[in-house]
Amino acid sequence: MILDRRQAITTGLVATAATTLLPAAAMPVSARDAATSGQPPAYYRIKVGGIEVIRVHDGVAARPLDASFVKNAELADVQAALAAAFQPTDKVVIPFTTTVVRTPQHTVLIDTSLGEFGPPTAGAWAKNLAAAGVAAAKVDLVVISHFHGDHISGLRGKDGTSAFPNAKVMVPEAEWAFWMDDGQMSRAPEAMQAGFQNVRRVFGPIAAEVAPFTDGQELVPGLRVMAAHGHTPGHSVFLVSDGSDQLLVWSDTTNKPELFVKNPGWQAVFDMDGERAAATRLRLLDMAAADRLLVAGYHFPFPATGHIARDGDSYAYVPVFWQANL
């Protein structure tokens, strides 16, 4: 019997659906194992002109949601914003994604995630770096956006060894001045003492070699610093550019976009100077929307890259359209 075109298409669709809907027990063992053993390595490549940018995921952490998380908003409003984004309303789930910038001459790592110090829901960063083809020994520059533990802890292992032994380390000048000041540490509240100690653990052995950077400085060709203070005293973001192509590495400008892109005036518990952080956030949101920049956020949902769009009097985060080919 000869099938007409419509019958052939229908038969093919039915066959495909039947295969897709096979019960797990009927699947080949290898396919069943792959489907139940967790996610594959999480990294995502982007081209900015001739520069390769790789977003490398570490995992997530969760903290209970209470009224302290957003300092100047009602808890009910925060829960409503999370619910609208299909997020849990009893906790805040925060992802971590670092950035590798590969130019013709350099392999630059921006921030070092939690390393060996994260919760069980994180800790995939070293594996994902290796899967992305980024050898630790080949990283020649590590750039730090600010000194919160989830951005610096992975620079040094629990045994004290450097994770990137051949890399120069560069940090914001204002960040170094604050966190390495013994007077600031002595006056800091108890909740910040662990942060000060972690800064000394990470940077103490290499203090003499760490190089400061300032606003507007070009770290390597195609990678420039932009001051974004407020979240911390020296918090910085980075503009990757080649010709007309640009990508803004956002660091912690918005933390969770589900909350702080739509509500840029909200101040997160992590913002050390809440009013200045909110002003910085508004400035960068406006710039990203006006210039239609591609934006990479440290705490965005993976692949943690997208655009900022105007949404009435506010803004919206629009995730990148996944590209299989560069």
N, C-alpha and C positions, 0 to 999 in steps of 0.2 A: 504494500500500500504506500502511495506517495503522499507525504504530508504537505499541506499547503504552508505558506510562510507563517500565518497566524498560529496554526497548530504546532509548528516547530518551535516558535518562540515560547508558547504556553508550556509545551512539554519540557523545554529547557529550564524554564522558571520553576516548574514543579519539581524537577530533578534536583535543582540547586537548593530549593527550600527543604526537600526531604533530607539532603545531606547535612544541611545546616542544623536541622532539628533533631538529628540523631541523638538519642540519650547518651550520656557520658560513658556508660558501660559498653556501648557499641562503637565508640571512637577508638582509633588506634591508640595504644598506650602512650606513645610519644606525644601525640596531640593532647591527650588528656592531662599528662604531666605538665605540658607547657601552659595549659589553661588554668592550672591550679597552683603553680609554684611562684606566683607573684609577678610583678611587673618586670619587663626587660630593662636594661640600663637606660637611665633617663638623662639624655642630653639632646640638644637641638642646635643645629648649625644655621647661621645667618650670614649672608654676604653684605658687607657695607663697602661698596665699590670693590677694590682689590683686597680688602681686609676681611679675614674670617673671624666671626664671633661665635663662640660656643657657649651655650647656656647649660650649666651642669648642676643637676638637682642633688640635694642631700637627703631630703625627707621632710617631715613636718614635726611640729611640737604642738601640744594642746595645753591650754590653761583654762581653769574655770572662769566663766564670765561673771563678773560682779560689777557693782556700780563704780568701781575705781578704774575700770579699763579705759573708759573715755571720761576724762576729767570734767568736761563741761557739757555733758549730754545726759539725759535721763536714761536709765537702764532700759526702760520699755522701748525707747526710740532706737537704741542700739540693737536690741533683740529684733525689732521690726525690720531693721536694715539687713540683719543677717538672714532672717526668714525670707525676705524678698529675694535674696541671693541663693536660696536653697541651702543655707548653712545651718549648723546646729545653733540653738539659742541658749544652751546652757554652758557652752564652752567656746573658746576661740581657737581655731585651728590655723596655725601659722606655718606656711611653707618656707623653705630656704633654697635659693638658687643663686649660684655664683656665676661669674663671667670670665671667660678666657678670650683674650684678644690676640690674634695672630697676624702680625704684619710681616712683610718680607724679611725683616731683620730681627724681630723680637717675638717671644711668647710671653704675654703678660697675663697674670692672674689678678683679678679684682676681687678682693676679700677671700677668706679661707674657711668660711663656714664653721661648724662646730667640731670638726675633726673627730677625735675619739671621746669627746665630752658630751655628746648629745644623748637624747632619750632613745629608747629602743625603736621608736618610729622614725628616727633619722639614722645617720651613720653610713649612708650609701655613697657619700661624696667621693672618697678615694677610689672606690670601685668604678663609679661613673666617669671620673676623670680618666682612668686607665682605659675604659671602654671607648671613650671619645678619642683616644690616641694621644692624650696629653701626658707625657712622661714627666714625673716630678723633677728629674734631673735636667730636663730641657727648659724648664721655666726659668727665665733670666731676670724677670722683674715681678715682684709682688706689690700690689698697690692696695692700700687699706682705705676704705671710705670713712670709717670711724671705729671707735674702740669698744663697742658693745661685744660681749662674748661670742655671739653667734657670727661675728664677722672676723674675729681674730684667733679664736681658739685653735683652729686647725693648722695654724702656722707652726706649731710645736707639739710633738706627741707627748703622751703621758710619761715617757721615759726621758723627756727633755731634749730629744734630738729634733733638728730642723726638718720639716717635711719637704722643704725646697732648698736643698743645700747650696745650689749654685745661683740663687736668686738674690738680687739686690732688693731691699725692702724700703718702700717709700710710704710716708704717712702724712696726714694733714698737720701743718705746723701748729695750728691752734689746738688740735686734739692732743698732740704730744705735750704741749705746754700745760694743759689742764691735768691730764691723767698721770703724768709723771711728776707732778708737783707734790711733795710730801705734805705741804701745808694744806693743799686741797684735800688730800686723803684724810688728814687728821680732823678736818672740819666736816667731812661728809657724813651723812646719816648711816646708820648700821646697814641699811639695805644696799648701800653702794659699796661697802667695804670689800665684798667678794669681787666686784668688778675691778676695783683698784688693784687687788692682789693678782687677779688674772692678767691684767696689763703688765705687771712686773714679771710674772712667770713667762709670758710670751716674749716681751721685748728686752727684759733685763740682760740676758746673755749676749745680745747683739746691740745694746744701746749705743755704743760708739759708732756703729756702722749704719744705723738707721738714718735715712735721708728725709728731711722735711720737704713738703711742697706747699705752694700757695695758690690762691685763686688765679686762674688764667694760665697757669704754667702748662706747657706742653711736655708731657712725660716721655713720650716717644712720638715720632711722626704719626699723626692721625689720632692721638689720644690726648685730650686736654681736660684740665681740672676746671670745675665750676663750683664755687662755694655755695653751700646749701645749709647754712648753720641754723641751729634751733633745736633740731632733734638731739644733737650733742653740740658742744662748743665749736668743733671743727668739721662737722658732718659735711661731706663733699660728694658731688656727683661727677660723672665723666662723660664727655662728648666724644664719641668715635665718629670720625668723618673721613671720607675719601671722595674728593670732587663734590658733587651735589648730594651724595648719599650720607645720611647721618643717623646715628643711634644714640639715644641718651640713656646711659646706665644710671638708673634712678636711685640706687641705694635704698634708704629707708624713708624716702620723701613722703610716701603715703602709707607705709606699712600695709595693712590689708586694704586693697582697693575697694572691696565691697562696702567698706565703712568710710574711708577717708578721701576717696575720689568724689563720691556723691556728696559728701559732707566735709569739704576741705577745712572748715572752721573748727571741726572737732579736734580735740587735743588728746593724743594717746598717752597712756600712763608712762610710756617709754620716752616721751618728748621731755627733755630736760628743761627747755625754755618753750613752754607751750605756745605762747603768743607769737614768738619769733618763728617757730616751726610752722604754724598755720600760715603766716605771711609768706614764708618761703614756699610752702606747698601751693598756695594760690598763684604765686609768680611762675612757678615751673609748670603747673597745670595750664596756665594761660599760654605760656610759650609753646608747650608741646601741642596744644590744640591749634594755635594760630599757625605754627610752622609745620603741622602734620608730621611731627617727628615719630619715629619708631622708638618705643620706650621699653627698657628692660628693668623690671622691678624685682628687688631682692625677695620680697614677700608676696609677689604675684603668684597665682596658680600656674603650675607648670604647663607650657614652656616659659611662663613668666615673662612674656613679651607681647606687646600690643600697641594700641594707639589710645590717645585721649581725645574724646569728642566733647564738644559743648552740648549740654542738655538743659535747655532753658537758661536759668540763672546759675546752673551748676555744671557738673562734668560727668562723663561716663567713661568707663574703661571698656575698650573693645579689643578682645584678644586677637592675636595674630592669626591669620588664615594659614593653617599648617601647610608647609610646602615640602613635598617629598624630594624635590630636586632643588639644588641651589641655583 
